[in-house]
Amino acid sequence: MNIIKINNLEEAMAIFRKIGVDPYGIDAMASKTINVNILLEGQPCKIANIIKQEMLSVGGDAAVAGGSVSCSVPVSDILIMGTIKQILAMAKKIEKQPFGLNLISANILALLKNISQKEYTLKTCRRKIQLGKKTLIMGILNVTPDSFSDGGFFYSQQKAIEHGLQMVEEGADIIDIGGESSRPGAVSVPVAIEIKRVIPVIDSLAKQIKIPISIDTTKAQVAGQAIECGAEIVNDITALHGDKKMIKTIENTGAALILMHMRGNPRNMQKGKLVYDNLMADIADYLKKSSDKALKEGIKKECLVIDPGIGFGKTPEDNYKIIKNLSQLKELGMPIMVGTSRKAFIGKVTGGEPNERIEGTAATVAAAIINGCHLVRVHDVAAIKKVAAVTDAVVQAC
């Protein structure tokens, strides 16, 4: 006799097949093995009462405020608790009921679909990139004099090109090129300077490598010229909150877009009180609004990647909490990128200068992959490539 841990439907199906369960039985029972908790905030008492009763009727439950039954409180949060099968049944039961329950039903069904998705196809203006079969490695190439970890190391164009080629040799799947530091306290540089730094490097590398090039910029003009020279992904740390022209640039070129959560800007993001009402919910809400904005303007969902913004307006504790709870962002239905490489929150635990944080970076990368990350942005490509490969093997083991 032993306890079996089942993390997803694929693992459940593998166990059922080993037992010899009839295919019909596998389909009927697999969704009973995965428990899900869904929080609905600030709902009217009548909604809370209906959902609780419907969850009880299918064998699940829902936690609501003590005064919701008598409606002595104006609203109640609702924690829906049950298996996927139970929650699906409840959602079907409320989809034709009044009071906006049809919309809640639709949102629940979409959420359940999103959290079960394992693989994605990211569409750029030049190719389709498969995400989910293995973790992809994005190599960082800073063509800047002041980046926190390697500022000035690859400031000369020739050194930058050579380092880009080296990362390709080490197994990078994407090269991310930036000409403006986003370290805490960094000041924005003029467009002309950023273009002068990155365009010759992108132009040269695009002629020599076969893997995708990403441009790390918040400026539409820089992004546009980078795409003309061979870039096909735009890594926008403002998530379209910076340059108003960026969204049109993405739409017109068909480039893929990485949307990152950040509070404020690099100059002020670590100042003041770094307090969130609900860290993961706030990040998810911000990224949903940004992605909805992109979708409304005609950018396709298959062109989008989300990034929780480790180190951008967060405390060290926040950063570790994000990694631990990263799987919550699956509800948005987009591939997830994480960038922890050499950052200060690692040094808070291990000590050492940025280039002495490789082991700490490796630990955060492994944890992020286990919790649902599809793409990691790193300085140390060769080392992290091996870390990702072993972690992928752990995640995929049945």
C-alpha positions in Angstrom: 0.0 0.0 0.0 1.4 3.4 -0.9 0.3 7.0 -1.6 0.4 8.1 -5.3 1.1 11.7 -6.1 -0.6 12.7 -9.3 0.4 16.1 -10.7 -1.6 16.2 -14.0 -4.0 14.4 -16.2 -1.2 12.7 -18.2 0.2 11.1 -15.0 -3.3 9.9 -14.0 -3.9 8.3 -17.4 -0.6 6.5 -17.3 -1.5 5.0 -13.9 -5.0 4.0 -15.2 -3.4 2.3 -18.3 -1.0 0.4 -16.1 -3.9 -0.8 -14.0 -5.7 -1.8 -17.2 -8.7 0.4 -16.9 -11.0 0.5 -19.9 -10.4 3.6 -22.2 -13.9 4.8 -21.4 -13.1 4.6 -17.7 -9.9 6.5 -18.1 -11.7 9.4 -19.7 -14.4 9.3 -17.0 -12.0 9.1 -14.1 -8.9 11.1 -15.0 -10.4 14.4 -14.0 -11.4 13.1 -10.6 -7.7 12.8 -9.6 -6.7 16.5 -9.8 -7.9 18.9 -7.1 -8.3 22.6 -7.9 -9.0 25.6 -5.7 -10.5 28.7 -7.4 -10.9 32.0 -5.6 -13.7 34.4 -6.7 -13.4 37.7 -4.9 -16.1 40.2 -3.9 -19.2 38.3 -5.1 -22.8 39.1 -4.1 -24.2 36.8 -1.4 -26.7 35.3 -3.8 -23.9 34.2 -6.1 -21.9 32.8 -3.2 -24.9 30.8 -1.9 -25.7 29.4 -5.3 -22.1 28.3 -6.0 -21.8 26.7 -2.6 -25.0 24.7 -3.0 -24.1 23.6 -6.5 -20.6 22.5 -5.4 -22.1 20.5 -2.5 -24.5 18.9 -5.0 -21.6 17.5 -7.1 -19.5 16.4 -4.1 -17.2 19.4 -3.8 -17.5 22.5 -1.6 -17.1 26.2 -1.5 -15.9 28.4 1.4 -17.9 31.6 1.8 -18.2 34.4 4.4 -20.2 33.5 7.6 -22.9 36.1 6.9 -23.5 35.2 3.3 -26.3 32.8 3.9 -28.4 35.5 5.7 -27.0 38.2 3.4 -25.8 40.1 6.5 -22.6 41.0 4.6 -22.7 42.8 1.2 -20.3 40.6 -0.6 -18.2 37.4 0.0 -15.1 35.9 -1.5 -15.7 32.3 -2.7 -13.1 29.6 -2.5 -14.3 26.8 -4.8 -12.7 23.4 -3.8 -13.0 20.2 -5.8 -11.7 17.9 -8.5 -11.7 19.1 -12.1 -14.6 16.8 -12.7 -16.6 18.4 -9.9 -15.9 21.9 -10.9 -16.7 21.2 -14.5 -20.0 19.8 -13.4 -20.8 22.8 -11.3 -19.8 25.2 -14.1 -22.2 23.4 -16.4 -25.0 23.6 -13.9 -24.7 27.4 -13.5 -24.1 28.4 -17.1 -27.8 29.1 -17.8 -28.6 30.7 -14.4 -29.2 34.4 -13.8 -27.1 37.1 -11.9 -24.1 36.8 -14.2 -23.5 33.2 -13.4 -23.2 32.4 -17.1 -20.1 34.6 -17.3 -18.6 33.0 -14.1 -19.2 29.6 -15.7 -17.5 30.7 -18.9 -14.5 32.1 -17.0 -14.2 28.9 -14.9 -14.3 26.7 -18.0 -11.6 28.8 -19.7 -9.4 28.7 -16.6 -9.6 24.9 -16.4 -8.7 24.7 -20.0 -5.7 27.0 -19.5 -4.3 25.3 -16.5 -4.3 21.9 -18.3 -2.4 23.2 -21.3 1.2 21.9 -21.4 2.5 22.9 -24.8 2.3 26.2 -26.9 3.3 27.3 -30.3 4.8 30.8 -30.2 4.4 32.6 -33.6 7.0 35.2 -34.6 7.3 37.1 -37.9 9.8 34.5 -39.1 8.9 31.1 -37.6 6.9 29.1 -35.1 8.6 28.1 -31.8 7.5 25.1 -29.8 7.3 25.7 -26.1 6.6 23.0 -23.5 8.3 19.9 -24.8 11.5 21.3 -23.2 12.5 24.5 -21.5 14.1 27.0 -23.9 17.1 29.0 -23.0 17.2 32.7 -23.8 20.8 34.0 -23.6 21.3 37.6 -22.4 23.4 39.9 -24.5 23.7 43.3 -22.9 25.3 45.9 -25.2 25.4 48.5 -22.4 28.0 50.1 -20.1 26.0 49.8 -17.0 23.9 46.6 -16.7 24.0 45.2 -13.2 25.8 41.9 -14.0 27.9 42.3 -17.1 27.7 46.0 -17.9 30.6 47.0 -20.2 31.8 43.4 -20.8 30.3 43.3 -24.3 29.9 47.0 -24.9 32.1 46.9 -28.0 30.1 45.6 -30.9 32.7 43.0 -31.8 32.8 41.6 -28.3 29.0 41.6 -28.3 28.8 39.7 -31.6 31.4 37.2 -30.4 29.6 36.6 -27.2 26.3 36.1 -29.1 28.0 33.4 -31.2 29.5 31.8 -28.1 26.0 31.5 -26.5 24.7 29.9 -29.7 27.5 27.3 -29.4 26.6 26.7 -25.8 23.1 25.8 -26.7 21.0 29.0 -26.5 17.6 28.7 -28.2 17.1 32.5 -28.4 19.4 35.5 -28.0 18.0 38.6 -26.3 19.9 41.8 -27.1 19.4 45.0 -25.1 21.0 48.4 -25.4 19.5 50.0 -22.2 20.0 48.8 -18.7 16.9 48.0 -16.6 18.8 47.6 -13.3 17.2 49.4 -10.3 17.9 53.1 -10.6 18.8 53.0 -14.3 17.9 56.1 -16.4 16.5 55.7 -19.9 18.8 56.4 -22.8 17.9 58.3 -26.0 16.5 56.3 -28.9 19.5 57.2 -31.1 22.0 55.8 -28.6 20.1 52.6 -28.1 19.8 52.1 -31.9 23.5 52.7 -32.3 24.3 50.1 -29.7 22.1 47.2 -30.8 21.3 47.5 -34.5 24.8 46.6 -35.8 25.0 43.6 -33.4 21.5 42.3 -34.5 22.4 42.9 -38.1 25.6 40.9 -37.9 24.2 38.0 -35.7 21.1 37.6 -37.9 23.3 36.8 -40.8 25.3 34.2 -38.9 22.9 32.3 -36.7 19.7 30.3 -37.2 18.1 30.8 -33.8 15.6 33.6 -33.1 16.8 37.0 -31.9 14.9 39.0 -29.4 15.2 42.8 -28.9 15.0 43.9 -25.2 13.6 47.4 -25.5 10.7 49.6 -24.4 10.9 51.9 -27.5 8.9 51.2 -30.7 11.4 52.8 -33.0 14.2 50.6 -31.7 11.9 47.5 -31.9 11.0 48.4 -35.5 14.5 48.8 -36.7 15.6 45.7 -34.8 12.9 43.6 -36.5 13.9 45.0 -39.9 17.5 43.8 -39.2 16.5 40.3 -38.2 14.9 40.3 -34.7 11.6 38.5 -34.4 10.7 38.9 -30.7 10.2 42.1 -28.7 10.9 41.8 -24.9 9.0 44.8 -23.5 9.5 45.2 -19.8 6.7 47.8 -19.7 4.2 45.4 -21.1 2.9 48.1 -23.6 2.7 50.7 -20.8 5.7 52.6 -22.1 5.8 53.7 -25.8 2.3 54.1 -27.1 3.5 53.2 -30.6 4.9 49.8 -29.5 1.6 48.0 -30.0 1.3 49.2 -33.6 4.9 48.1 -34.3 4.1 44.6 -33.0 0.9 44.4 -35.0 2.4 45.7 -38.2 5.5 43.4 -38.1 4.0 40.2 -36.7 6.7 39.9 -34.1 6.2 37.9 -30.9 5.9 40.0 -27.7 7.0 39.3 -24.2 4.9 41.1 -21.6 6.5 41.6 -18.2 5.0 42.8 -14.9 6.7 45.8 -13.4 5.6 48.4 -10.9 6.8 51.9 -11.9 10.0 52.0 -14.0 13.6 51.0 -13.5 14.5 54.4 -12.0 11.9 54.1 -9.2 10.7 50.5 -9.1 12.6 49.6 -5.9 11.7 52.8 -4.0 9.0 53.2 -1.4 7.0 50.4 0.2 6.9 47.3 -1.9 3.6 46.0 -0.7 1.0 44.0 -2.7 -2.6 43.2 -1.7 -2.2 39.8 -3.2 1.1 39.4 -5.0 0.2 36.6 -7.6 -3.3 38.0 -8.2 -1.9 41.5 -8.8 0.7 40.2 -11.2 -1.9 38.0 -13.0 -4.4 40.9 -13.3 -1.7 43.3 -14.7 -0.6 40.8 -17.3 -4.2 39.9 -18.3 -5.0 43.6 -18.8 -1.8 44.0 -20.9 -2.5 40.9 -23.0 -6.2 41.9 -23.4 -5.0 45.3 -24.7 -2.7 43.5 -27.2 -5.5 41.2 -28.3 -7.9 44.1 -28.8 -5.4 45.8 -31.1 -5.1 42.8 -33.3 -2.1 41.0 -31.9 -2.7 37.2 -31.9 -2.6 35.3 -28.6 -0.1 32.8 -30.1 2.4 35.7 -30.4 2.4 36.5 -26.6 4.6 35.4 -23.7 4.2 36.5 -20.1 6.9 37.3 -17.5 6.2 37.9 -13.8 9.1 40.4 -13.6 11.4 38.9 -11.0 13.2 41.8 -9.3 11.1 44.5 -10.9 9.4 46.2 -8.0 9.5 43.3 -5.6 11.2 42.4 -2.4 13.5 39.4 -2.2 10.7 37.5 -0.4 8.3 38.4 -3.2 10.6 37.0 -5.8 10.9 33.6 -4.0 7.1 33.6 -3.5 6.6 34.2 -7.3 8.8 31.2 -8.1 7.0 29.0 -5.6 3.6 30.0 -6.9 4.4 30.4 -10.6 1.9 27.8 -11.6 -0.9 30.2 -10.8 -0.1 32.2 -13.9 -1.1 29.2 -16.0 -4.6 30.5 -15.7 -3.8 33.2 -18.3 -3.2 30.5 -21.0 0.1 31.8 -22.3 3.7 30.5 -22.1 5.7 31.8 -19.1 9.2 33.3 -19.2 11.2 33.8 -16.0 14.4 35.8 -15.6 16.2 35.2 -12.3 19.8 35.2 -13.6 22.4 36.5 -11.1 19.9 38.9 -9.5 20.2 40.5 -6.1 17.6 38.4 -4.3 19.8 35.4 -4.9 22.7 37.2 -3.4 20.6 37.9 -0.3 20.7 34.2 0.4 24.1 33.1 -1.0 26.1 36.3 -0.8 28.7 37.1 -3.5 28.8 39.4 -6.5 26.5 38.8 -9.5 29.0 36.5 -11.3 29.2 34.4 -8.2 25.4 33.6 -8.2 25.4 30.8 -10.8 24.5 28.0 -8.3 21.7 30.2 -6.9 20.5 31.0 -10.3 20.4 27.2 -11.1 18.3 26.5 -8.1 15.7 29.2 -9.0 15.6 28.0 -12.6 15.0 24.4 -11.6 12.2 25.5 -9.2 10.7 27.8 -11.9 10.6 24.9 -14.4 9.0 22.5 -11.9 6.3 25.2 -11.3 5.4 25.8 -14.9 8.1 28.0 -16.6 8.6 27.4 -20.4 11.5 29.8 -21.1 14.4 31.1 -18.9 16.4 34.2 -19.6 20.0 33.7 -18.4 23.6 34.9 -18.6 25.3 31.5 -18.1 23.9 29.5 -21.0 26.1 26.4 -20.9 25.5 25.7 -17.2 21.8 26.5 -17.2 21.2 24.4 -20.3 22.2 21.3 -18.3 20.2 22.4 -15.3 17.1 22.8 -17.5 17.6 19.5 -19.2 17.8 17.6 -15.9 14.8 19.5 -14.5 12.8 18.7 -17.6 13.6 15.1 -17.1 12.3 15.2 -13.6 9.1 17.1 -14.7 8.4 14.6 -17.5 9.1 11.5 -15.5 6.0 9.3 -15.1 
